[in-house]
Amino acid sequence: MTMLKWITKDTNINFMGARKFTFLFSTLLVILSCLSMYFKSFNFGIDFSGGVLMEIKANQPINVEEIRSKLSVLKLDELNLQTIGEAGDELMIRAQAENADEAAQRKAVVDIKQILGNSYEYRRVENVGPQVGDELKTAGIVASVLAMIAIALYIWIRFEWQFAVGALIGLFHDIVITAGLLSYFRFDFSLTTVAAILTLVGYSINDTVVTYDRIRENLKKYRKMPQLDLLNKSINDIFSRTILTGITTLIAVLPLYFWGGDALASFSFTILAGLIIGTYSSIFVCTAFLNLFDLRAVEHKDENNYFGSIG
């Protein structure tokens, strides 16, 4: 209860005082994320890489090496076996046929089932051709880029171009670092992950728009307040709302991450990481970026244009 009272009370934190440190910190995270994506790439899921994905369950712990030995007679370019859960009685099989076409992938599913027999329960069987995987990968990239462009246009129309650029930098920061974490920790990167990234983009921009709205209100209300103090006040004004919203979302996401199983691990991790990174960037990236400009000059320009058009 004491912590809740502290969160909901009026705060007076000097966020902008840490802007130089957070700028270096964010730059370092972006560079490390890019290096991870370049050298480690992504652990692309079946949606993007193409191939066969099967989940099987036995009545007892599965001997992974025994199954690997059985499946080694098949002509597979890639074979990845991974136990699921703590009991060790579930196994995920990821494989890609030698020819990599859809017919070969379907035949690989039949061959795997024939070798393993009926002693296993086949809980999940997916088969995606490489051409479809490439198309889905392109569609995911296009969807993310279009979302960022649409958001930037909205911010530009609602505020000014400085705000739009700040929002774009914040989104780029959030997406790159989140993608870097997915690459480094080798989470599956699939269409579900793309959906999670687009979700965090929406969450992050919502935080940014609320902050920008308060900045614009305070620019009109406190005309003689120094700009850095005004930015700090704007963040503090909505800080309790930001923290409470974040905590509420965390309460919903944490159970998915810890008990949602491997199928939801990538999705829940992306939302969890994006939630923290997006909250951080709305304060220390998007808002701090605005301090590079004279916001009062922008505000006066808007007012002059408005009254001039009336006259």
Secondary structure per residue as TSV (DSSP state, phi and psi in degrees):
chain	resnum	aa	ss	phi	psi
A	1	M	-	360.0	-40.5
A	2	T	H	-61.7	-41.3
A	3	M	H	-64.9	-40.8
A	4	L	H	-62.7	-39.8
A	5	K	H	-64.5	-37.3
A	6	W	H	-66.0	-39.6
A	7	I	H	-67.2	-40.9
A	8	T	H	-85.2	-8.8
A	9	K	S	-81.0	166.9
A	10	D	-	-67.3	131.2
A	11	T	-	-110.1	160.7
A	12	N	-	-141.2	63.0
A	13	I	-	-93.8	136.2
A	14	N	-	-86.2	76.0
A	15	F	G	-63.0	-43.3
A	16	M	G	-68.9	-17.0
A	17	G	G	-65.7	-22.7
A	18	A	G	-98.8	10.5
A	19	R	H	-63.0	-34.2
A	20	K	H	-68.9	-42.2
A	21	F	H	-65.8	-45.9
A	22	T	H	-67.2	-29.8
A	23	F	H	-63.5	-46.7
A	24	L	H	-65.1	-40.0
A	25	F	H	-63.0	-46.0
A	26	S	H	-65.0	-41.4
A	27	T	H	-60.8	-42.3
A	28	L	H	-63.3	-43.1
A	29	L	H	-63.8	-41.0
A	30	V	H	-64.1	-43.4
A	31	I	H	-63.4	-46.4
A	32	L	H	-62.8	-37.6
A	33	S	H	-65.1	-43.5
A	34	C	H	-63.1	-40.6
A	35	L	H	-64.0	-40.8
A	36	S	H	-63.5	-44.1
A	37	M	H	-65.5	-33.4
A	38	Y	H	-75.3	-46.3
A	39	F	H	-87.6	-36.0
A	40	K	T	-99.3	-16.7
A	41	S	-	57.4	-154.8
A	42	F	-	-119.2	153.8
A	43	N	E	-88.9	75.7
A	44	F	E	-61.0	133.6
A	45	G	-	-75.7	179.6
A	46	I	H	-60.9	-26.9
A	47	D	H	-59.6	-38.3
A	48	F	H	-102.3	-37.8
A	49	S	H	-83.4	-21.4
A	50	G	-	77.6	157.4
A	51	G	E	125.6	-158.4
A	52	V	E	-117.4	135.4
A	53	L	E	-128.5	123.0
A	54	M	E	-132.4	141.2
A	55	E	E	-120.1	124.2
A	56	I	E	-122.1	157.0
A	57	K	E	-134.8	138.5
A	58	A	-	-117.5	172.7
A	59	N	S	-86.6	-2.0
A	60	Q	S	-149.4	167.1
A	61	P	-	-54.3	138.4
A	62	I	-	-89.6	134.1
A	63	N	-	-86.1	101.8
A	64	V	H	-63.3	-42.6
A	65	E	H	-66.5	-33.1
A	66	E	H	-65.4	-42.9
A	67	I	H	-68.0	-38.3
A	68	R	H	-61.1	-40.4
A	69	S	H	-65.1	-40.4
A	70	K	H	-64.8	-41.2
A	71	L	H	-82.1	-8.2
A	72	S	T	-66.9	-17.8
A	73	V	T	-74.4	-17.1
A	74	L	S	-80.6	150.5
A	75	K	-	-86.0	86.3
A	76	L	E	-119.2	131.2
A	77	D	E	-69.6	-37.9
A	78	E	E	-134.6	140.0
A	79	L	E	-142.7	117.2
A	80	N	E	-126.3	121.0
A	81	L	E	-114.0	132.1
A	82	Q	E	-143.9	125.2
A	83	T	E	-71.8	151.1
A	84	I	E	-120.6	138.3
A	85	G	S	78.6	-179.7
A	86	E	S	-92.2	-23.3
A	87	A	S	-74.4	-23.3
A	88	G	S	77.4	12.4
A	89	D	-	-100.7	8.5
A	90	E	E	-124.8	143.2
A	91	L	E	-137.3	137.2
A	92	M	E	-103.6	127.3
A	93	I	E	-112.7	119.8
A	94	R	E	-117.8	126.2
A	95	A	E	-146.0	158.9
A	96	Q	E	-135.1	128.0
A	97	A	E	-67.5	158.7
A	98	E	S	-61.9	-41.6
A	99	N	S	-81.9	-19.7
A	100	A	-	65.4	14.0
A	101	D	S	-96.8	170.2
A	102	E	H	-65.4	-37.5
A	103	A	H	-63.2	-41.3
A	104	A	H	-66.8	-36.2
A	105	Q	H	-65.7	-42.5
A	106	R	H	-63.4	-40.3
A	107	K	H	-64.8	-35.5
A	108	A	H	-62.4	-38.6
A	109	V	H	-61.9	-45.8
A	110	V	H	-62.8	-43.2
A	111	D	H	-64.6	-41.5
A	112	I	H	-62.9	-42.8
A	113	K	H	-64.9	-38.1
A	114	Q	H	-65.4	-39.9
A	115	I	H	-70.4	-42.4
A	116	L	H	-76.4	-30.4
A	117	G	G	80.5	-165.7
A	118	N	G	-95.7	11.3
A	119	S	G	-82.9	-1.7
A	120	Y	S	-118.4	150.4
A	121	E	E	-94.0	120.8
A	122	Y	E	-89.8	97.7
A	123	R	E	-81.2	-27.4
A	124	R	E	-152.9	130.4
A	125	V	E	-137.1	119.4
A	126	E	E	-128.6	144.4
A	127	N	E	-139.6	114.3
A	128	V	E	-127.1	128.1
A	129	G	-	-75.0	156.4
A	130	P	H	-62.8	-34.4
A	131	Q	H	-66.4	-42.7
A	132	V	H	-63.5	-39.9
A	133	G	H	-60.8	-43.4
A	134	D	H	-64.0	-40.5
A	135	E	H	-64.2	-41.7
A	136	L	H	-66.3	-37.2
A	137	K	H	-63.2	-45.0
A	138	T	H	-63.7	-42.4
A	139	A	H	-62.7	-37.7
A	140	G	H	-65.3	-42.2
A	141	I	H	-65.5	-45.4
A	142	V	H	-61.3	-42.2
A	143	A	H	-61.2	-41.4
A	144	S	H	-67.1	-43.5
A	145	V	H	-65.1	-45.0
A	146	L	H	-62.6	-37.5
A	147	A	H	-62.6	-42.5
A	148	M	H	-66.5	-40.5
A	149	I	H	-65.2	-44.2
A	150	A	H	-62.4	-40.3
A	151	I	H	-65.4	-42.8
A	152	A	H	-61.9	-41.5
A	153	L	H	-63.6	-40.8
A	154	Y	H	-62.1	-46.4
A	155	I	H	-63.3	-40.4
A	156	W	H	-61.2	-44.0
A	157	I	H	-68.1	-40.9
A	158	R	H	-77.1	-35.8
A	159	F	S	-117.7	-119.8
A	160	E	-	-135.9	169.5
A	161	W	H	-62.9	-29.8
A	162	Q	H	-61.0	-40.5
A	163	F	H	-66.9	-40.2
A	164	A	H	-63.5	-43.3
A	165	V	H	-64.2	-42.1
A	166	G	H	-60.3	-42.0
A	167	A	H	-65.4	-41.0
A	168	L	H	-63.7	-42.9
A	169	I	H	-61.8	-41.2
A	170	G	H	-62.4	-42.4
A	171	L	H	-66.1	-43.5
A	172	F	H	-59.4	-44.3
A	173	H	H	-57.7	-47.7
A	174	D	H	-65.7	-46.0
A	175	I	H	-67.2	-44.5
A	176	V	H	-64.3	-45.6
A	177	I	H	-67.7	-41.4
A	178	T	H	-63.4	-43.9
A	179	A	H	-63.5	-37.3
A	180	G	H	-62.9	-39.6
A	181	L	H	-65.9	-40.4
A	182	L	H	-61.8	-39.5
A	183	S	H	-67.6	-46.7
A	184	Y	H	-65.4	-43.2
A	185	F	T	-89.1	3.0
A	186	R	T	59.6	38.6
A	187	F	-	-73.6	150.8
A	188	D	E	-61.3	133.4
A	189	F	E	-109.1	105.9
A	190	S	S	-134.4	-173.8
A	191	L	H	-61.9	-32.8
A	192	T	H	-63.3	-37.1
A	193	T	H	-67.0	-40.7
A	194	V	H	-60.6	-41.6
A	195	A	H	-61.1	-39.4
A	196	A	H	-66.6	-38.9
A	197	I	H	-64.4	-43.1
A	198	L	H	-65.4	-32.7
A	199	T	H	-65.9	-44.2
A	200	L	H	-68.8	-29.7
A	201	V	H	-61.1	-44.7
A	202	G	H	-64.1	-41.7
A	203	Y	H	-64.0	-45.7
A	204	S	H	-63.1	-44.5
A	205	I	H	-70.4	-29.0
A	206	N	H	-63.8	-44.5
A	207	D	H	-59.6	-42.9
A	208	T	H	-66.3	-42.7
A	209	V	H	-63.6	-41.4
A	210	V	H	-61.3	-43.0
A	211	T	H	-64.8	-44.3
A	212	Y	H	-62.5	-38.8
A	213	D	H	-60.5	-44.2
A	214	R	H	-67.3	-37.2
A	215	I	H	-61.5	-44.4
A	216	R	H	-65.0	-40.2
A	217	E	H	-63.0	-43.8
A	218	N	H	-70.6	-28.1
A	219	L	H	-61.8	-35.7
A	220	K	H	-80.2	-30.0
A	221	K	H	-85.6	-39.0
A	222	Y	-	-117.2	81.1
A	223	R	T	-75.2	-19.1
A	224	K	T	-107.6	-0.7
A	225	M	S	-73.3	134.8
A	226	P	-	-55.3	144.9
A	227	Q	H	-60.5	-42.9
A	228	L	H	-61.6	-41.6
A	229	D	H	-63.9	-37.9
A	230	L	H	-66.2	-41.5
A	231	L	H	-64.1	-42.2
A	232	N	H	-61.4	-44.8
A	233	K	H	-62.1	-41.3
A	234	S	H	-61.6	-42.4
A	235	I	H	-67.5	-44.3
A	236	N	H	-63.5	-33.1
A	237	D	H	-60.3	-34.7
A	238	I	T	-111.3	10.2
A	239	F	H	-62.8	-42.6
A	240	S	H	-63.0	-39.6
A	241	R	H	-63.4	-42.4
A	242	T	H	-62.8	-46.2
A	243	I	H	-67.7	-44.5
A	244	L	H	-64.8	-39.0
A	245	T	H	-64.0	-43.1
A	246	G	H	-62.7	-43.0
A	247	I	H	-63.7	-41.5
A	248	T	H	-60.8	-43.0
A	249	T	H	-67.7	-39.1
A	250	L	H	-60.3	-40.5
A	251	I	H	-59.8	-34.6
A	252	A	H	-78.7	-34.1
A	253	V	H	-85.4	-36.3
A	254	L	H	-57.6	-43.8
A	255	P	H	-60.5	-36.2
A	256	L	H	-62.2	-40.3
A	257	Y	H	-70.5	-43.6
A	258	F	H	-83.4	-31.6
A	259	W	H	-124.2	6.6
A	260	G	S	-80.3	-9.9
A	261	G	-	82.6	177.0
A	262	D	H	-65.4	-29.4
A	263	A	H	-63.6	-31.0
A	264	L	H	-107.3	3.6
A	265	A	H	-61.6	-48.3
A	266	S	H	-65.3	-43.9
A	267	F	H	-62.1	-50.7
A	268	S	H	-68.2	-36.1
A	269	F	H	-65.2	-40.7
A	270	T	H	-62.8	-43.8
A	271	I	H	-65.2	-42.8
A	272	L	H	-64.1	-49.3
A	273	A	H	-66.0	-42.7
A	274	G	H	-64.6	-33.1
A	275	L	H	-62.5	-46.9
A	276	I	H	-68.3	-46.1
A	277	I	H	-66.8	-39.8
A	278	G	H	-66.0	-39.4
A	279	T	H	-64.4	-42.1
A	280	Y	H	-62.9	-45.3
A	281	S	H	-70.5	-32.3
A	282	S	I	-62.7	-27.4
A	283	I	I	-92.4	-55.0
A	284	F	I	-94.3	-7.3
A	285	V	I	-114.9	-62.3
A	286	C	I	-64.3	-47.9
A	287	T	I	-72.7	-42.9
A	288	A	H	-62.0	-33.1
A	289	F	H	-61.7	-34.9
A	290	L	H	-64.3	-23.4
A	291	N	T	-69.0	-10.3
A	292	L	T	-74.2	-11.4
A	293	F	S	-120.0	158.9
A	294	D	-	-86.5	95.3
A	295	L	H	-67.7	-28.2
A	296	R	H	-68.5	-35.5
A	297	A	H	-64.9	-38.5
A	298	V	H	-64.3	-42.6
A	299	E	H	-64.8	-44.0
A	300	H	H	-64.6	-36.7
A	301	K	H	-62.8	-42.3
A	302	D	H	-62.9	-43.1
A	303	E	H	-65.6	-41.6
A	304	N	H	-64.0	-40.2
A	305	N	H	-64.1	-38.3
A	306	Y	H	-67.4	-50.6
A	307	F	H	-69.6	-30.6
A	308	G	H	-66.4	-36.7
A	309	S	H	-69.4	-30.0
A	310	I	H	-69.9	-41.9
A	311	G	-	-66.1	360.0
